[in-house]
Amino acid sequence: MLALLQQDPLAFALAFAALLLSLGLHEWGHAYAAFRFGDPTPKRLGRLTLNPLRHLDPLGTALLLLLGFGWAKPVPINPAAFRPYRLGLFVVSVAGILLNLALAVLFALLVRGLFALDPLGVVQTFRGEGHTAAGVLALAFFFASSINLVLAVFNLLPIPPLDGSKILQSLLPLSWQPFLWRLEGYAWLSFLLLLTLLRGPVQEVLAFARRVFFGFFFGP
C-alpha cells in the first residue's frame, strides 16, 4: 500500500477508502450474523453498523498498510446466546471472511472489466509509465482486491483470536469449549507471535494465496 502511495496518490486514496470499507464490512458481517443467531450484544454496543469508523483498530490498520496483514476491532459477542450454539459460532466466525472473499472477487472482476475497456492505459498505469482514468481505477481496485483476499486468508488462520480459531472451535467437542474460550485471553501473545516468529510464514501463506487468486483471474 505504501508503494502505491508513491506510485499514484489518487489510486492510494481510492484503495485506502476500499480498505476502510472492507474492514468495516468484515466486522459488520460478524455483528449481523451474531444478531441473527440471537445475540443482542453487537447491536447494544453500536457495532451493528456499516460505519467503518466503529470497527477500525488503529494498530491492525497500520500493520495492514505496513506489513500486508492486519485486523479490525473484534465485535464483542456472547456465544452462549447463539441458538443453536455450534452452528451460530460457525456462521458468525465465517461471515466476515465470506464478505471479504466476495469483495476480492468483485474488485478483481472490475479490474478485468477496466482492462477490457482500456488495455493500454491500464498496463501503462500499472507500470508507472502513464495515467488514465481507467488505469487509476484498475490499480486501486487491484489493491482493494488484494486487501480483501489478505483479510480473508489471514483471518482463516487457526490462531486465537482470529476467526479461523473460532471456526475450528465450532467443530470441536463441546467439552473443550470452556478451555478454548479461555485462550482468547491470551490474544496479546498471538499478536506478538504474528509480528515476530510467525511473521515470515504468514507472509508466505498470503503471497501464495495472492499468486493462486490473481493467477486464476489474470493468468500466470
C-alpha positions, 0 to 999 in steps of 0.5 A: 500500500505504501508503494502505491502511495508513491506510485499514484496518490489518487489510486492510494486514496481510492484503495485506502477508502476500499480498505476502510470499507472492507474492514468495516464490512468484515466486522459488520458481517460478524455483528449481523450474523451474531444478531441473527443467531440471537445475540443482542450484544453487537447491536447494544454496543453500536457495532451493528453498523456499516460505519467503518469508523466503529470497527477500525483498530488503529494498530491492525490498520497500520500493520495492514498498510505496513506489513500486508496483514492486519485486523479490525476491532473484534465485535464483542459477542456472547456465544452462549446466546447463539441458538443453536450454539455450534452452528451460530459460532460457525456462521458468525466466525465465517461471515466476515471472511465470506464478505471479504472473499466476495469483495476480492472477487468483485474488485478483481472482476472490475479490474478485468472489466477496466482492462477490457475497456482500456488495455493500454492505459491500464498496463501503462498505469500499472507500470508507472509509465502513464495515467488514465482514468481507467488505469487509476481505477484498475490499480486501486481496485487491484489493491482493494482486491488484494486487501480483501483476499489478505483479510480473508486468508489471514483471518482463516488462520487457526490462531486465537483470536482470529476467526479461523480459531473460532471456526475450528472451535465450532467443530470441536467437542463441546467439552473443550469449549470452556478451555478454548474460550479461555485462550482468547485471553491470551490474544496479546501473545498471538499478536506478538507471535504474528509480528515476530516468529510467525511473521515470515510464514504468514507472509508466505501463506498470503503471497501464495494465496495472492499468486493462486487468486490473481493467477486464476483471474489474470493468468500466470 
